[in-house]
Structure formats: C-alpha cells, structure tokens
Amino acid sequence: MSENTSGASASGGTVRGGGERTGADLGSVRRLWHLLEPLHAVLYFAPEAFDEAAALGYGTQERWASYFPYRAAPLGAVGSERVASAFYSFSPRMVAAYLDPAWETASPDAVLKAREAAMDRAYRAIFGDRVDSPELAEAAALARRAAEAANTAGRPLAAANAELPWPEAPHRQLWHAATILREHRGDGHLAALLVAGLDPVEALVSFAAIGAASVERFKSRGWTAEEWTAARNRLAARGLVSEDGVATEAGRALRRQVEHHTDELAAEPWQSLGADATGRLADLLGEFWVAVLGTGLFPPETTLGIGKV
C-alpha cells in the first residue's frame, strides 16, 4: 500500500504524530460490517416487511418482488439498467423482471414509507422491551455519527439513503444508520471488484471458487448456466480458477485483495467515530445482532460470505 498524507495507517486506523491510534483498524471495520449487515438485511426477510409489501400490491411468494423496490426506492423511479449497475451482481434480466413493473405497483415514496413501517414493526417484534432501552438508544446515536461521517461521493446507494430524513425513534435511527453504512461499504466493494477486473458474474464465480457460498446459492442472482460457465472459463484463462471452478492460489490472493480493499474503502466512518466509540458500538450491538439472528429468518447460507471471508 502506498504512503498517503492523510494520516491513515496501512491497517486502516488514523495515527497522530506520536503514534497514538485514533481510528478503527481494518479488523474493527470488518467486525462492524458483520454486526450491522443482519440489522439492515432483516428487511428482506421479516414477515412484517412482506405484510407491508403485500399491502402495496407486491407479490410475497418469494422475496425478490419486494427486495428490488425496497432497496432501490431511495434512488427514485429509476429504470432497471441503473439498478442493475448499482446492485452489480444480479443478472440484468432478473432486475428488469422485478423492477420494470415495480413503480407501476407503488411509487418510490410509498415504498419508502412501507419499509419504514416494516422496520419499526420488525424491530419491535424482535427486540421487545429492549427497543426502548438506553443501550439501543446509545447504539443508534453512535451508528448515526458513523453514518453521517461517511463520504458518499461515487457511492450512489449510500448517497441516496443518506439523503433521506433521519427518523426520530432510536430503533428506526439504528436501522437507517445500518443501511447507510451497509450501502457505503457495498458501493466501495463494487469499486474493489472493478479494480480487480471482475465483472458481475465473474465476481460471483470467483467468490464461489473460494468457498464463500455454494454455486447453488449464487444461482439466486439470475445468471444462466451458460453465462456462469463462460465466466468460469474467462477466470481460468487468467489463472484464477481451475477447470472445475476451484480457486487457484492466484484466485484466492485476488479475492483477499478485494476484501482488503473493501475494508479500506469502508474505514472512513469508523476512523471518524474513533476506536473507543467504535469498540463501544460493537459491544452494544452484540445483543441486538444475536436477537436478529435468533429469529431464524435468514437462510443458513448467504451470498455475502460473512464468517467465511
């Protein structure tokens, strides 16, 4: 990593002239992602979210009919090409199938109101009396400080969510902050994939190749078997995977580089918050993270690779 003049160390923390670390290191950056991701993503699995989506007219037989409008609504009534670009790893055909009719069913403003109501209800159901606890309020305040420190330049999903008004209730602030920080990291991850020369389907093939999730799980992103095989062949020609799709050492090294670069690009909010406050937030989030995972709403395997990369 080349030297920079901003005071950021190679491990991601900010160091004063005397050597005292004032920001979060990259291990903390990754830890906060692991903790905040489920707090955001429960929107796409909670029964309350399906109820609100159904009230708008979206199908609820599977989650994608509500996933795409819920996640894309901060961008406004944009078309599927822009959403496919921002979401990156989904097949454009899949995005179009769900998003092209989405704004005819409900406006983005109506979808935003529905997701706010969904998360209010879901968090109340999951956290119970703890939704009004001082610990949750403190966690929300710290997460908001980090989210407000996130530079959204070149990060369309983070910027779109950051532009929305902050809700008043602490538990709703926590979800909003988790969403901004999640999309901030996600936007940076796409930049890291582009730098690594991995197109959308290659990104999935290379991730499956290191065991982040099964090939079957990645099929949920809508690519055909022919597109998957063609991407695997392109990666094999670069020496990144074997013929049977297993990552070579070069392929594993490239994915480590992508993850490290993603952590670096996600570090700024935590550097701004500071190491002590970041650690305090991680401690506070633990019980809420356990509560969300304890619902059993999430599938046993996801495409994010949390706990595996």
C-alpha positions in Angstrom: 0.0 0.0 0.0 1.5 3.4 -1.0 2.1 6.0 1.6 -0.5 8.7 1.9 -0.6 12.1 3.6 -4.0 11.9 5.3 -2.6 10.1 8.4 -4.3 6.8 7.6 -2.2 3.8 8.5 -1.9 0.6 6.5 -4.2 -1.1 9.0 -6.9 1.4 8.4 -6.6 3.5 11.6 -5.6 7.1 11.8 -2.3 7.8 13.6 -1.3 11.1 15.2 2.3 12.2 15.0 3.1 10.5 18.4 1.9 7.1 17.1 -1.4 7.0 19.0 -4.2 5.4 17.1 -7.4 7.4 16.9 -9.4 5.5 14.3 -10.6 1.9 13.8 -8.3 -0.7 12.3 -9.5 -2.9 9.5 -10.4 -5.7 11.8 -12.9 -3.4 13.5 -14.2 -2.3 10.2 -15.0 -5.9 9.2 -16.4 -6.6 12.7 -18.9 -3.8 12.4 -19.9 -5.0 8.9 -20.6 -8.4 10.4 -22.7 -6.9 13.2 -24.6 -4.3 11.1 -25.4 -6.3 8.0 -28.1 -8.5 9.6 -29.6 -5.5 11.3 -30.1 -4.0 7.8 -30.9 -7.1 5.8 -33.7 -8.4 8.1 -35.9 -6.0 6.0 -35.7 -8.5 3.2 -36.8 -11.5 5.3 -39.1 -10.2 8.1 -42.8 -11.1 7.9 -43.7 -7.5 8.7 -41.9 -6.4 5.6 -43.8 -8.9 3.5 -47.0 -7.6 5.0 -46.2 -4.0 4.1 -45.2 -5.1 0.6 -48.4 -7.1 0.1 -50.4 -4.0 1.2 -48.8 -2.1 -1.7 -49.6 -4.8 -4.2 -46.3 -6.7 -4.4 -46.1 -10.5 -4.5 -44.8 -12.3 -1.4 -44.4 -15.8 -2.7 -40.6 -15.1 -2.7 -38.6 -12.2 -1.5 -37.4 -10.7 -4.8 -40.6 -9.0 -5.6 -40.2 -6.7 -2.6 -36.4 -6.8 -2.3 -35.8 -4.8 -5.5 -38.3 -2.0 -4.8 -37.4 -1.8 -1.1 -33.7 -1.5 -1.8 -33.9 0.7 -4.9 -36.6 3.1 -3.7 -34.1 5.7 -2.3 -32.9 6.2 -5.9 -36.3 7.2 -7.1 -38.3 5.8 -10.0 -35.2 4.7 -11.9 -35.1 2.0 -14.6 -33.7 -1.5 -14.3 -30.4 -0.6 -16.1 -29.4 1.8 -13.4 -30.5 -0.5 -10.6 -28.6 -3.4 -12.2 -25.5 -1.2 -12.4 -25.8 -0.2 -8.7 -26.6 -3.8 -7.5 -23.9 -5.2 -9.8 -24.0 -9.0 -9.2 -27.6 -9.6 -10.3 -28.4 -10.6 -13.9 -29.9 -7.5 -15.6 -32.7 -9.8 -16.9 -33.6 -10.6 -13.3 -33.5 -6.9 -12.2 -35.7 -5.9 -15.2 -38.2 -8.7 -14.5 -38.8 -7.4 -10.9 -38.1 -3.7 -11.2 -39.7 -2.7 -14.6 -43.2 -3.2 -13.2 -42.3 -2.1 -9.6 -43.1 1.6 -9.9 -46.4 0.9 -11.6 -47.4 -1.0 -8.5 -46.3 1.7 -6.0 -44.3 4.9 -6.1 -40.9 5.0 -4.5 -42.2 7.4 -1.8 -44.9 4.8 -0.9 -42.3 2.0 -0.8 -40.0 4.1 1.4 -42.9 4.7 3.9 -43.7 0.9 3.7 -40.1 -0.1 4.5 -40.0 2.4 7.4 -43.2 0.9 8.8 -41.9 -2.6 8.2 -38.7 -2.0 10.2 -40.5 -0.2 13.0 -42.7 -3.3 13.4 -40.0 -5.8 12.8 -37.6 -4.3 15.4 -40.3 -4.0 17.9 -41.2 -7.7 17.4 -37.6 -8.8 17.5 -36.3 -6.7 20.4 -39.4 -6.5 22.5 -38.9 -4.2 25.5 -35.3 -3.6 24.6 -36.4 -1.4 21.7 -36.8 1.4 24.2 -33.6 0.6 26.1 -30.8 3.1 26.8 -28.4 0.6 25.2 -30.2 0.7 21.9 -30.5 4.5 22.0 -26.8 4.7 22.6 -26.0 2.3 19.8 -28.3 4.3 17.5 -26.5 7.6 18.3 -23.1 6.1 17.7 -24.1 4.4 14.5 -25.7 7.7 13.3 -22.4 9.5 14.0 -20.6 7.0 11.8 -23.2 7.1 9.1 -23.1 10.9 9.0 -19.3 10.8 8.6 -19.5 8.6 5.5 -18.3 10.3 2.3 -20.9 9.3 -0.3 -19.0 10.7 -3.3 -19.1 8.0 -6.1 -21.4 5.8 -3.9 -24.9 6.1 -5.4 -26.8 3.8 -3.0 -25.1 5.2 0.1 -25.8 8.8 -1.1 -29.5 8.0 -1.9 -30.1 6.6 1.6 -28.1 9.4 3.3 -30.3 12.0 1.6 -33.4 10.6 3.3 -34.5 12.4 6.5 -33.5 10.8 9.8 -36.4 9.2 11.7 -36.9 10.3 15.3 -37.2 6.9 17.2 -33.8 5.4 18.2 -34.6 2.0 16.8 -35.5 3.4 13.5 -32.4 5.6 13.5 -30.3 2.4 14.1 -31.8 0.7 11.1 -31.3 3.9 8.9 -27.7 4.2 10.0 -27.1 0.5 9.4 -28.5 0.9 5.9 -26.3 3.9 5.0 -23.2 2.1 6.3 -24.1 -1.1 4.6 -24.6 0.6 1.2 -21.5 2.7 1.7 -19.5 -0.5 2.2 -21.3 -2.2 -0.7 -20.6 0.7 -3.1 -16.9 0.5 -2.2 -17.0 -3.2 -2.7 -18.1 -2.7 -6.3 -15.2 -0.4 -6.8 -12.8 -3.0 -5.5 -14.3 -5.6 -7.8 -13.8 -3.2 -10.8 -10.2 -2.6 -9.8 -9.7 -6.4 -9.7 -11.1 -6.7 -13.2 -14.1 -8.9 -12.1 -17.4 -8.3 -14.0 -20.7 -9.1 -12.2 -20.9 -12.8 -13.0 -17.1 -13.3 -12.6 -17.4 -11.7 -9.1 -19.8 -14.4 -8.1 -17.9 -17.3 -9.8 -14.6 -16.2 -8.1 -16.4 -15.9 -4.7 -17.9 -19.3 -5.0 -14.5 -20.6 -6.0 -13.0 -19.8 -2.6 -16.0 -21.4 -0.8 -17.8 -18.2 0.3 -21.1 -19.9 -0.6 -22.2 -22.8 -2.9 -22.7 -22.4 -6.6 -26.4 -23.3 -6.0 -26.8 -20.3 -3.7 -25.3 -17.9 -6.2 -27.8 -19.1 -8.8 -30.3 -16.9 -7.0 -28.7 -13.9 -8.8 -30.3 -15.0 -12.1 -27.3 -15.9 -14.3 -27.7 -18.8 -16.8 -25.6 -21.9 -16.7 -24.0 -20.8 -19.9 -23.1 -17.4 -18.5 -21.7 -19.0 -15.4 -19.6 -21.4 -17.5 -18.3 -18.6 -19.7 -17.3 -16.5 -16.7 -15.5 -19.5 -15.2 -13.6 -20.1 -18.4 -12.5 -16.4 -18.5 -11.2 -16.7 -15.0 -9.5 -20.0 -15.8 -7.8 -18.2 -18.7 -6.4 -15.7 -16.2 -5.2 -18.5 -14.0 -7.7 -17.6 -11.2 -9.7 -20.9 -11.1 -9.2 -24.5 -12.2 -11.3 -26.1 -14.9 -13.7 -27.4 -12.2 -14.2 -23.9 -10.7 -12.0 -24.1 -7.6 -9.8 -21.1 -6.9 -6.1 -21.3 -7.6 -3.7 -19.6 -5.2 -3.7 -16.6 -7.6 -7.5 -16.6 -7.4 -7.5 -16.7 -3.6 -5.0 -13.9 -3.5 -7.1 -11.8 -5.7 -10.2 -12.3 -3.5 -8.1 -11.4 -0.4 -7.1 -8.3 -2.2 -10.7 -7.4 -3.0 -11.8 -7.9 0.6 -8.9 -5.9 2.0 -9.6 -3.1 -0.5 -13.2 -3.2 0.5 -12.3 -2.8 4.2 -10.0 0.1 3.4 -12.8 1.9 1.4 -15.2 1.2 4.3 -12.9 2.5 7.0 -13.6 6.3 6.9 -16.8 6.4 9.0 -15.1 4.3 11.7 -12.0 6.4 11.6 -14.1 9.4 12.2 -16.0 7.8 15.0 -12.8 6.8 16.7 -11.5 3.5 18.1 -13.1 3.8 21.5 -16.5 4.7 20.3 -16.3 2.1 17.5 -15.5 -0.6 20.1 -18.3 0.6 22.3 -20.8 0.4 19.4 -19.6 -3.2 18.7 -20.2 -4.1 22.3 -23.7 -2.5 22.3 -24.7 -4.2 19.1 -24.0 -7.7 20.2 -27.3 -8.4 21.9 -29.3 -7.0 19.0 -27.3 -8.9 16.5 -28.0 -12.1 18.4 -31.7 -11.3 18.6 -31.9 -10.7 14.8 -30.0 -13.9 14.0 -32.0 -15.8 16.6 -35.3 -15.2 14.7 -34.3 -17.9 12.2 -35.4 -15.6 9.3 -32.1 -15.8 7.5 -31.1 -18.7 5.3 -28.3 -20.9 6.6 -26.1 -19.8 3.7 -26.0 -16.4 2.1 -24.0 -14.9 -0.9 -22.2 -12.4 1.4 -19.6 -14.8 2.7 -19.9 -13.4 6.3 -17.9 -15.7 8.6 -16.1 -17.2 5.6 -14.0 -14.3 4.2 
